[in-house]
Amino acid sequence: MIAWSDSCPKLRLASTRGLTTPPTSGCHSVGGSIETAVADRTTFNLVYRYSDYGTEDFDVIGFEVDPSAHTVRAGLKCKLM
């Protein structure tokens, strides 16, 4: 499975000097997953997601923030019945 989204939560960043910026825009996420059976009632899955939350530029203090995240998850599922 492959998925993409451009509706990330809006971030509000603030500097230590009390300067604030408008909520972040232009963020997106993309990811994929795979799942396979390892036994009769057991499966293994692997999920990857990349999220980019846009860029904020604090011109007054010469500081720029570009938050992003890579997430990898692994799981083992066992069917009880």
Helices and strands as residue ranges (DSSP letters): E 2-5, E 28-39, E 42-52, E 56-58, E 63-65, E 68-78
